[in-house]
Amino acid sequence: MAELTINQLIKLIIGILVIVAVVWGVYYVFKNHVAVFISNVGGTGNSSFKFILSLI
């Protein structure tokens, strides 16, 4: 098995940070849009529907 060098570790850490930043950015941008879209889709009086929305 190949050993990890300092260069490879730095690239790996930067890659993981970039992936986390992209996922967080997509979540931050779309979190309000998805909740509004889902809340307009059905009856808002349903308690299970409110539970699902609270999970999002």
C-alpha positions as CSV (number, residue, x, y, z in Angstrom):
1,M,0.0,0.0,0.0
2,A,1.3,3.4,-0.9
3,E,2.3,5.7,1.9
4,L,0.6,9.1,2.3
5,T,3.1,12.0,1.9
6,I,2.6,15.5,3.3
7,N,1.6,16.7,-0.1
8,Q,-1.1,14.0,-0.5
9,L,-2.4,14.7,3.0
10,I,-2.7,18.5,2.3
11,K,-4.5,17.8,-1.0
12,L,-6.8,15.4,0.8
13,I,-7.6,17.8,3.6
14,I,-8.3,20.7,1.1
15,G,-10.5,18.4,-1.0
16,I,-12.6,17.4,2.0
17,L,-12.9,21.1,3.1
18,V,-14.0,22.1,-0.5
19,I,-16.6,19.3,-0.5
20,V,-18.0,20.4,2.9
21,A,-18.0,24.0,1.8
22,V,-20.0,23.2,-1.4
23,V,-22.5,21.1,0.5
24,W,-23.0,23.7,3.1
25,G,-23.3,26.5,0.4
26,V,-26.0,24.5,-1.5
27,Y,-27.9,23.8,1.7
28,Y,-27.7,27.5,2.8
29,V,-28.9,28.8,-0.6
30,F,-31.8,26.3,-1.0
31,K,-33.0,25.7,2.6
32,N,-35.7,28.4,2.4
33,H,-36.8,27.6,-1.1
34,V,-37.3,23.9,-0.4
35,A,-39.3,24.5,2.8
36,V,-41.5,27.1,1.0
37,F,-42.1,24.7,-1.9
38,I,-43.0,21.8,0.3
39,S,-45.3,23.9,2.5
40,N,-47.3,24.9,-0.6
41,V,-47.8,21.3,-1.7
42,G,-50.5,19.9,0.5
43,G,-52.8,20.6,3.4
44,T,-51.0,22.6,6.0
45,G,-53.3,21.3,8.8
46,N,-51.8,17.8,8.7
47,S,-49.7,17.1,11.8
48,S,-47.5,14.5,10.0
49,F,-46.8,17.1,7.3
50,K,-45.6,19.6,10.0
51,F,-43.4,16.9,11.5
52,I,-41.8,16.3,8.1
53,L,-41.2,20.0,7.7
54,S,-39.6,20.2,11.1
55,L,-37.1,17.5,10.1
56,I,-36.0,19.6,7.1
